[in-house]
Amino acid sequence: MRLNRSIRHRGRRNKKALIDLDITSLLDILVIMLVFLLKSYNSTGIILNVPKDITLPRSNSSDVNTSGVVVQVSPSMIWVDDQVILDKEDPKGRAYDYGGRRIIPLFNELVKKKRIVKQIEKSSPEAKKFSGVVNLIVDKTIKYSEIKKILFTAAEAGYKSYKFVVLGENN
């Protein structure tokens, strides 16, 4: 009889006691990672290429850029959506009209971009509507008089809203 009891309870004797696990430090690490990922997450999906000769001004603004045409301005060149449209050091013919207030190559390119968006808008009902927004990536050394010319040119081309892209500072 004694033998039967020991055989019956043999499996229970060999089982080890449960180990108590403290996961507090693991949860602390997970919370830190979550905060880091939420802080570094970009919800706009807009990727802007900044040419190497443009130095962006700094800002502590938290507004998010919207999609639109990207105009990049350096001391020597102007780009629209990563395509060079004006090299200021190599002017070919007239670059300005309206008494030097409107930049002709920039105006022509913005009108062309607007026309393309309007054609896509007509052909597809699900296409995004023309926003009329220009995202400006301007070197911090550019004078205000030049920025006024760019804004005037964009307004003449039908882009009534603009957003300046700046380099954010983390607090």
Buried (B, 14 or more C-beta within 10 A) or exposed (E): EEEEEEEEEEEEEEEEEEEEEEEEEEEEEEEEEEEEEEEEEEEEEBEEEBBEEBBBEEEEEEEEBEEBBBBBBBBEBBBBBEEEBBEBEEEEEEBBEEEEEBBBBBBBBBBEBBEEBBEEEEEEEEEEEBBBBBBBBBBEEBEEEBBEBBBBBBBBBBBEEBBBBBEEEEE
